[in-house]
Amino acid sequence: MRIAIEAQRIFRTNKHGMDFVALESIRELQKLDHENEYYIFVSPGEDHCLEETGNVHIIEVACPTYPLWEQVALPRAVAKVNADLLHCTSNTAPIHCPIPLVLTLHDIIFLEPRQSGNKSLYQNIGWYYRRLVVPRILPRCKKIITVSHFERARILEALSLPEDLVTTVYNGFGQHFYPREKTEQVTRKYIQDKNFLFFLGNTDPKKNVPRVLKAYELYRQKSSSPLPLLIADMKDEYLDAIMKEQAIEHIRPYVINPGYIPNSDLPYLYSGAFIFLYPSLRESFGIPLLEAMACGTPVITSNTSSMPEIGGDNVIQADPFHAEDIANKLIELENDPKLYKSQLEYGLQRCKLYSWKNTAESLLSIYKTL
């Protein structure tokens, strides 16, 4: 087969969730499959993180905007290689596709009521673009892949699709996520304290930043030796505005915000953190949950959406809509060494259920059926 895969953003320097899913899946397909021909379509960027092999060809397609890239430039480029199918990896695809289409639909958050106002222009444009494009491409899909049974059920319910059209393929996590020693050589670039709480956030309302900050303020009141909070991938003005709104500016000296943290440094930060906070309002999978577990760090996550499914029955779950519950779970884990050790050991075992190798094997099986 001649398989085309859209991986538009994998060469950008500051990658995020869907970028890593595409990149790691392709890397494993490279190792697994030496028979079929692969054509990987990317936008030019500085981080050439994927190399060609004998049957894997990288084709850079330049275009000024993402909609034009996907709707005009990509179909033209795919037609030139005479591909048998096109796999689009990031929720959307060309409305007019000349060959069978496989779509990875990570979530349908864009079809659900919005959690609250989002001030990010980039995220708002993406939200409207997905609402416009996805309903138009679904009838053309030969297979729709999503990343958890929770999300599959939501997709089937919301879009009234045939059950055999939508399948679950779990994500994995990078092999460089494992417990690290001598973490301070990396963590000191971001935080001077040896022990800290760690939270990955952004301006997307689903990340629940206001309640995490309120929970941290409550935690500082209850803890006998409160730890500082390291927040990645946030802007100071956004944090300051939330703290002012909630009248918790007094915690600002204890909240460290270094901005974007490269993926290569994350294993050291997970390993160095005392607890990883992941109380999102809504996730379709939750790769950071597995990354932290793989690094031997206990996790506090949410009792909503996919997180109980991915984290398993024994992961510590809090109600993400109640800051008090998040704070209480922090105190409980901090004050109970036996619970802390059991969570560390549980996470190291739980994460073994997931790998990018499993993801690639599932993808290859789907390609063959088409």
C-alpha positions in Angstrom: 0.0 0.0 0.0 0.9 3.6 -0.4 -0.2 5.3 2.8 -0.3 9.1 3.2 -0.2 10.5 6.7 -0.9 14.1 7.6 1.5 15.3 10.3 1.4 19.0 9.6 2.8 20.4 12.9 5.4 17.9 14.0 8.4 20.0 12.8 7.3 23.0 14.9 9.6 23.7 17.9 6.9 24.0 20.6 4.9 20.8 20.2 1.8 19.9 22.0 -0.3 16.7 22.5 -1.6 15.9 19.0 1.8 16.6 17.5 3.5 14.0 19.8 0.8 11.5 19.0 1.4 11.8 15.3 5.2 11.8 15.7 5.5 8.9 18.0 3.0 6.8 16.0 4.9 7.4 12.8 8.3 6.5 14.5 6.8 3.2 15.6 5.3 2.5 12.2 8.9 3.0 10.8 10.2 0.2 13.1 7.2 -2.1 12.5 6.4 -1.9 8.8 9.0 -2.3 6.1 6.6 -3.4 3.3 4.2 -0.5 2.7 5.2 2.9 1.4 4.6 5.9 3.7 4.4 9.5 2.7 4.4 11.9 5.6 3.1 15.4 4.8 4.5 18.1 7.1 4.7 21.9 7.2 8.3 23.3 7.2 9.7 23.9 10.6 12.9 24.1 12.6 12.7 20.8 14.5 13.4 18.0 12.0 12.5 15.4 14.5 11.7 12.6 11.9 14.1 11.1 9.5 13.3 9.3 6.2 13.9 5.6 5.9 13.7 3.3 2.9 9.9 3.2 2.8 9.1 6.3 4.7 9.2 9.6 2.7 8.8 13.1 4.2 7.2 15.7 2.0 7.3 19.3 3.2 4.3 21.4 2.0 4.5 25.1 2.5 1.4 27.2 2.9 0.7 30.4 4.8 -2.3 29.3 6.9 -3.5 25.9 8.3 -6.9 25.9 6.6 -5.4 26.5 3.2 -2.6 24.0 3.9 -5.2 21.3 4.8 -8.0 22.1 2.3 -5.9 23.0 -0.8 -2.2 22.2 -0.5 -2.5 18.8 1.2 -5.0 17.2 -1.3 -2.9 18.4 -4.2 0.3 17.0 -2.7 -1.4 13.7 -1.8 -2.7 13.3 -5.4 0.9 13.5 -6.7 2.0 10.4 -4.8 -0.9 8.3 -6.0 -1.6 7.2 -2.4 -4.2 4.4 -1.5 -5.4 6.2 1.6 -4.9 9.3 3.7 -4.7 9.3 7.4 -5.3 12.7 9.0 -4.1 12.8 12.6 -5.5 15.9 14.2 -9.3 16.1 14.2 -9.8 17.7 10.7 -9.1 16.7 7.1 -9.7 18.0 3.6 -13.4 18.3 2.8 -12.6 17.1 -0.8 -10.4 14.1 -0.5 -9.7 12.0 -3.7 -8.8 8.8 -1.8 -10.2 6.8 1.2 -9.9 8.8 4.4 -8.9 7.7 7.9 -9.5 10.4 10.6 -8.1 10.5 14.1 -10.8 12.5 16.0 -9.1 13.0 19.4 -12.2 14.6 20.9 -15.5 16.5 20.1 -15.0 19.2 22.7 -15.7 21.7 19.9 -19.3 20.4 19.7 -19.9 20.6 23.4 -20.9 23.7 25.5 -17.8 25.8 26.2 -16.5 25.6 29.8 -16.0 29.4 30.0 -14.6 32.3 28.0 -11.3 31.5 26.2 -9.2 34.5 25.4 -6.8 32.7 23.1 -7.3 33.8 19.5 -5.5 30.7 18.2 -7.7 28.3 20.2 -10.9 30.2 19.3 -10.1 30.1 15.5 -9.4 26.4 15.8 -12.6 25.8 17.6 -14.7 27.4 14.9 -12.7 25.7 12.1 -13.4 22.3 13.6 -17.1 23.0 14.0 -17.2 24.0 10.3 -15.1 21.1 8.9 -15.7 18.0 10.9 -19.4 17.5 10.2 -18.6 17.8 6.5 -15.8 15.2 6.4 -17.3 12.5 8.6 -19.5 11.0 5.9 -16.4 10.6 3.7 -14.4 8.7 6.4 -13.7 5.0 5.9 -12.7 4.8 9.6 -12.7 7.2 12.5 -10.1 6.6 15.2 -10.4 8.1 18.7 -8.2 7.7 21.8 -10.4 6.3 24.6 -13.6 4.3 25.1 -15.1 7.4 26.8 -14.5 9.5 23.8 -15.8 6.8 21.4 -19.0 6.7 23.3 -19.3 10.5 23.2 -18.7 10.6 19.4 -21.2 7.9 18.7 -23.8 9.6 20.9 -23.3 13.1 19.6 -22.9 12.3 15.9 -25.2 9.3 15.5 -22.5 7.3 13.6 -22.5 3.6 12.9 -20.7 1.7 15.7 -18.3 -0.1 13.4 -17.1 3.2 11.9 -15.5 4.4 15.1 -12.7 2.5 16.9 -10.5 3.2 19.9 -6.7 3.3 19.6 -5.0 4.2 22.9 -2.1 6.6 22.9 1.2 5.8 24.5 4.0 7.7 26.1 7.7 8.3 25.2 10.3 5.8 26.2 12.3 8.6 27.7 9.8 8.9 30.5 11.2 6.8 33.4 12.3 7.6 36.9 15.4 9.9 36.8 18.1 10.5 39.3 20.0 13.7 39.9 17.0 15.6 38.6 18.2 19.0 40.0 20.6 19.4 37.1 17.5 20.1 35.0 14.9 21.2 37.5 17.0 24.1 38.7 16.6 25.7 35.2 13.0 26.2 36.2 12.7 26.1 40.0 15.3 26.4 42.8 13.4 24.3 45.4 14.3 20.6 45.6 10.7 19.6 46.3 7.7 21.0 44.5 4.2 20.3 43.1 3.9 20.2 39.3 1.1 21.2 37.1 0.9 21.4 33.3 -1.6 24.0 32.2 -2.5 26.4 29.4 -5.2 28.9 28.7 -7.7 26.2 27.5 -10.6 26.3 30.1 -10.6 22.5 30.3 -7.2 22.6 32.0 -9.0 24.1 35.1 -6.3 26.6 36.0 -8.5 28.8 38.2 -9.6 25.9 40.5 -6.0 24.5 40.6 -4.8 27.8 41.9 -7.6 28.0 44.4 -6.9 24.5 45.5 -3.2 25.4 45.9 -4.2 28.4 48.1 -6.3 26.0 50.3 -3.5 23.5 50.4 -1.1 26.1 51.7 -3.5 26.9 54.5 -3.8 23.2 55.5 -0.2 21.9 55.0 2.3 22.1 57.8 5.2 22.4 55.2 3.6 23.6 52.0 5.6 23.1 48.8 5.9 25.6 45.9 3.9 25.0 42.7 5.6 24.8 39.3 3.2 25.6 36.4 4.4 24.9 32.9 3.2 26.6 29.6 1.5 29.6 31.1 1.9 33.4 30.8 2.4 35.5 33.9 -0.4 38.0 33.0 -2.9 35.1 32.7 -1.9 33.7 36.1 -1.9 37.2 37.7 -5.4 37.9 36.3 -6.8 34.7 37.8 -5.2 35.3 41.2 -6.6 38.9 41.3 -10.1 37.7 40.3 -10.1 35.1 43.1 -8.3 37.4 45.6 -5.5 35.0 46.1 -2.6 37.2 45.1 -0.7 36.3 48.3 0.2 32.9 46.8 2.0 34.5 43.8 5.6 34.2 45.4 5.1 30.4 45.7 3.9 29.9 42.1 6.7 29.5 39.6 5.9 29.9 35.9 8.9 29.4 33.5 6.7 29.2 30.4 7.1 26.4 27.8 9.2 23.4 28.9 10.8 21.2 26.2 9.6 17.6 26.1 13.2 16.4 26.7 13.2 18.1 30.2 9.8 16.9 31.3 11.0 13.5 32.6 13.3 15.3 35.1 10.5 17.6 36.2 8.1 14.7 36.7 10.7 12.7 38.6 11.7 15.7 40.7 8.1 16.6 41.6 6.6 15.4 44.8 3.1 15.2 43.2 1.8 15.8 39.7 -1.5 17.6 39.5 -3.8 16.7 36.5 -7.4 17.7 37.6 -8.7 18.7 34.1 -12.3 19.3 33.5 -12.3 17.2 30.3 -9.7 15.0 28.6 -10.1 12.6 25.7 -7.0 10.6 26.9 -4.4 12.4 29.0 -0.8 11.5 28.1 0.7 13.6 30.9 -1.0 11.2 33.4 1.0 8.3 32.0 4.2 10.3 31.7 4.1 11.2 35.4 3.3 7.6 36.4 6.2 6.3 34.3 8.5 8.7 36.1 7.5 7.3 39.5 5.4 10.4 40.6 2.0 10.0 42.3 -0.8 11.7 40.4 -3.9 13.5 41.5 -6.3 13.6 38.5 -10.1 14.0 37.9 -13.0 11.7 38.3 -14.4 12.9 34.9 -14.2 12.0 31.2 -11.4 9.6 30.2 -9.1 10.0 33.2 -10.6 7.2 35.4 -10.3 4.9 32.3 -6.7 5.7 31.6 -5.5 6.1 35.2 -7.4 3.0 36.4 -9.4 2.3 39.5 -6.6 3.0 42.0 -5.4 6.4 40.8 -6.3 9.2 43.2 -9.3 11.1 41.7 -10.7 14.4 42.8 -13.8 16.3 41.8 -12.3 18.9 39.4 -15.2 21.3 40.0 -14.4 21.6 43.7 -11.0 23.2 44.7 -11.6 22.0 48.2 -11.5 18.3 47.1 -8.3 18.8 45.1 -6.7 20.4 48.1 -7.8 17.6 50.4 -6.4 15.0 48.1 -3.0 16.9 48.2 -3.0 16.9 52.0 -4.0 13.3 52.1 -1.2 12.2 49.9 1.3 14.5 51.6 0.5 13.2 55.1 0.3 9.5 54.4 3.7 7.9 53.4 2.1 4.4 52.8 -0.5 5.9 50.5 2.3 7.9 48.7 4.4 4.8 48.2 1.5 2.7 47.0 0.5 5.4 44.4 4.1 5.5 43.2 4.2 1.7 42.7 0.7 1.6 41.2 1.6 4.2 38.6 4.8 2.4 37.5 2.7 -0.7 36.8 -0.3 1.0 35.3 1.6 2.9 32.6 3.0 -0.5 31.3 -0.4 -1.1 29.7 0.2 1.7 27.1 2.9 2.2 24.5 3.3 3.8 21.1 4.2 0.3 19.7 0.7 -0.9 20.6 -0.7 2.3 18.9 1.3 1.6 15.7 0.2 -2.0 15.6 -3.4 -1.0 15.9 -3.0 1.6 13.1 -1.3 -0.8 10.8 -4.2 -3.3 11.3 -6.7 -0.6 10.4 -4.7 0.4 7.3 -4.7 -3.3 6.2 -8.5 -3.6 6.5 -9.0 -0.7 4.1 
